[in-house]
């Protein structure tokens, strides 16, 4: 819908490989559409499997599709969108930690998949902090489990480093794909316009709505569900930190918080019992999406 020429944002090793192998903008858009649908289905299954919502529902999938396509900058096969797949996989591993006597594999897998995802978009490895918090929340913090978590994060970097050493590109790997992706408070791509503030305001409003309802999420839920919800709260805060050190951060970085945001937005909708309120919210969401896609014709005159 948004009539702009496709252009990829800063990516990493695997992201570059995907872009170079596909090439066609048409197929990239088709893959992005399918990827969003697959991610939405997985998120929905996680919410239902772990009873995060009080009833079986498709709202998490609906909300993820909405968040992942809300603004024009999200509507392509971005590195952040590809990396989100591995955030979702890591969440599925995290939720298995509670009262598991054989959680070592899940702890390793959590950080391992984050590291793999960072080869699409580097700053998703900030969720390693969520793993540390999870060791306190889901487990009684043990040194050996902390080491497993850390080793899981380092193994993919080591293996890819060995490959680049083998082909004689170790310096390029270190300087371009690792350390080159770190730049604190590098917001040069964020043009300070009212339209940008409007987009940021939408995410801020969603976060405020979510945190204002926080006590209701825990009402009449068991300990495991409460711990899962707590981890999702932390993931919103931690995902937001990616803006502070991602090289050349853009508005697309907000997608790193789309998984927990979509789950909590779904929970908020389920808490609303009056049909007319739900229909009004749905109408507002539809207007927002259409307005963003046709901003040049509909919204731009607000910012002249």
Helices and strands as residue ranges (DSSP letters): H 13-22, H 25-49, H 59-68, G 72-74, H 79-94, H 104-117, G 122-127, H 128-137, H 143-166, H 170-172, I 173-178, G 179-181, H 194-212, H 214-217, H 223-240, G 241-244, G 251-257, H 258-271, H 275-293, H 295-298, G 300-303
